[in-house]
Amino acid sequence: MTGPPPHPSPSPSPHPSHPEQPPVEAVLYEAGFPVDLLTEEQRLVLSELTPQELTLLLDVKNRLDAVGPEVQAHGEIAGGALF
């Protein structure tokens, strides 16, 4: 006796120990990157970042942000002169 073929079970996540990661654009937006001002081509480049590249980009931004107020203060005190 034959019947309909059994329904295939859903395939497991390729990385069951790693929950679904948010899109790179969302991660960058949350980190303060003005992704809404980027072109579609620029967003495509960012969407293709590897996890290591994303980590590096966020690290560089954090370090720049850490010294940002000091650089901004110099610019205001010196009338916009950079040194």
C-alpha positions as CSV (number, residue, x, y, z in Angstrom):
1,M,0.0,0.0,0.0
2,T,1.4,3.4,-0.9
3,G,0.5,6.7,0.5
4,P,1.7,10.3,0.1
5,P,5.4,10.8,0.8
6,P,6.2,11.9,4.3
7,H,6.7,15.6,4.8
8,P,10.3,16.4,5.2
9,S,11.2,17.7,8.6
10,P,12.5,21.3,8.7
11,S,16.2,21.4,8.4
12,P,18.0,22.4,11.6
13,S,19.8,25.7,11.8
14,P,23.3,25.5,10.5
15,H,24.6,26.8,13.8
16,P,22.1,25.6,16.5
17,S,24.3,27.0,19.3
18,H,24.3,30.5,17.6
19,P,20.9,32.2,17.5
20,E,20.0,34.1,14.3
21,Q,22.2,37.2,14.1
22,P,20.7,40.6,13.4
23,P,21.5,42.1,10.0
24,V,24.8,44.0,9.8
25,E,22.9,47.2,9.0
26,A,20.9,46.9,12.2
27,V,24.0,46.3,14.2
28,L,25.8,49.3,12.7
29,Y,22.7,51.5,13.2
30,E,22.5,50.5,16.9
31,A,26.2,51.4,17.2
32,G,25.6,54.9,15.9
33,F,26.5,54.6,12.2
34,P,24.3,56.8,10.0
35,V,23.3,53.8,7.8
36,D,20.1,55.6,6.8
37,L,22.2,58.2,4.9
38,L,24.2,55.7,2.9
39,T,23.5,54.7,-0.7
40,E,22.2,51.3,-1.6
41,E,25.6,50.4,-3.0
42,Q,27.2,51.3,0.3
43,R,24.6,49.4,2.3
44,L,25.4,46.3,0.1
45,V,29.1,46.6,0.9
46,L,28.3,46.7,4.6
47,S,25.9,43.8,4.4
48,E,28.7,41.7,3.0
49,L,31.1,42.3,5.9
50,T,32.4,39.2,7.6
51,P,31.9,38.8,11.4
52,Q,35.6,39.7,11.9
53,E,35.3,42.8,9.7
54,L,32.2,43.9,11.6
55,T,34.0,43.4,14.9
56,L,37.0,45.4,13.7
57,L,34.8,48.3,12.4
58,L,32.9,48.5,15.7
59,D,36.1,48.4,17.7
60,V,37.6,51.3,15.6
61,K,34.4,53.3,16.0
62,N,34.4,52.7,19.8
63,R,38.0,53.9,20.0
64,L,37.3,57.0,17.8
65,D,34.3,57.8,20.0
66,A,36.4,57.5,23.1
67,V,38.6,60.3,22.0
68,G,35.9,62.2,20.2
69,P,35.0,64.7,22.9
70,E,38.6,65.7,23.4
71,V,39.1,66.3,19.7
72,Q,35.8,68.3,19.5
73,A,36.9,70.4,22.5
74,H,40.2,71.3,20.8
75,G,38.3,72.3,17.7
76,E,36.0,74.6,19.6
77,I,38.8,76.1,21.7
78,A,41.1,76.7,18.8
79,G,38.4,78.1,16.6
80,G,38.2,75.0,14.4
81,A,42.0,74.6,13.9
82,L,43.0,71.0,13.9
83,F,46.2,70.0,15.6
